[in-house]
Amino acid sequence: MLHDFQLAEQRVRLWQRNGESYEHILMKALGFAMFAREYPTLEIEVKVGLRYKPDLVARNAGGDFLLWGEAGANSLRKTAWLLKHTRLRKLVLFKIGQNVSQLVEQLREEIPAKYRLSGRLVLINFVSDIKNLTAAKQIEKVSADWFAEIEI
């Protein structure tokens, strides 16, 4: 199914594959709307030549990862691998309506602080009713009351 969004003054069309939830599509769209102005090279689901494919990624002219976004389910192993092996500047984990306190605690315990310095790992937890708030698929800006942001 094709979803047509208006995000941060850009028309963005996202395919929802079989077995993929609308919430996963929505988190990618919201992440794009949140970071597109800050990272003009931001792309959704492009291969980057690594063992993992990001939901969102922005790179500089030299190919360095400025932002890597993961929407929904994401293993601790994958998160740690990305932080240890990619030299990315910022990894953002997107969730919807989750009780994230246990996840935050686990990330802080399992991933050494040297890989999480200076806001390098961030969790964004959208409010439970984000689907209703964005039903028109017109998201120029993600309102501050639509999410909580936690620096890990």
Stockholm file with secondary structure:
# STOCKHOLM 1.0

chainA/1-152         MLHDFQLAEQRVRLWQRNGESYEHILMKALGFAMFAREYPTLEIEVKVGLRYKPDLVARNAGGDFLLWGEAGANSLRKTAWLLKHTRLRKLVLFKIGQNVSQLVEQLREEIPAKYRLSGRLVLINFVSDIKNLTAAKQIEKVSADWFAEIEI
#=GR chainA/1-152 SS CEEEEEETTEEEEEECCTTCCHHHHHHHHHHHHHHTTTCTTCEESCCCSSSSCCSEEEECTTCCEEEEEEESCCCHHHHHHHHHHSCCSCEEEEEESCCCHHHHHHHHHHSCGGGSGGGTEEEEEECTTHHHHTTTCEESSCCGGGEEEEEC
#=GC SS_cons         CEEEEEETTEEEEEECCTTCCHHHHHHHHHHHHHHTTTCTTCEESCCCSSSSCCSEEEECTTCCEEEEEEESCCCHHHHHHHHHHSCCSCEEEEEESCCCHHHHHHHHHHSCGGGSGGGTEEEEEECTTHHHHTTTCEESSCCGGGEEEEEC
//
